[in-house]
Amino acid sequence: MKKSIFYHAGCPVCVTAEQEILSLLDNSNLEIVNLGEAKDRLAEAEKAGLKSVPALVTPTGNVLHINFGAALSDLK
């Protein structure tokens, strides 16, 4: 089974969203990616369809943008 991937940038909005996501989803089916620290994964996030963070990419490839912390372009 593919995992959901939660992308964030480490900002307060993102950290709050991360805590909420962790309380809702099974941790074994979730990967957390801090794009502020893992800049090498920006292209992957962009290819998945992210426009901003925090965002959750479901196993089926749907992108769920959650609140607004930062535009993906701001992280480059």
Sequence and secondary structure as in RCSB ss.txt:
>XXXX:A:sequence
MKKSIFYHAGCPVCVTAEQEILSLLDNSNLEIVNLGEAKDRLAEAEKAGLKSVPALVTPTGNVLHINFGAALSDL
K
>XXXX:A:secstr
   EEEEE SSHHHHHHHHHHHHHS GGGEEEEETTT GGGHHHHHHHT SEEEEEE TTS EEEEEEEEEGGGG
 
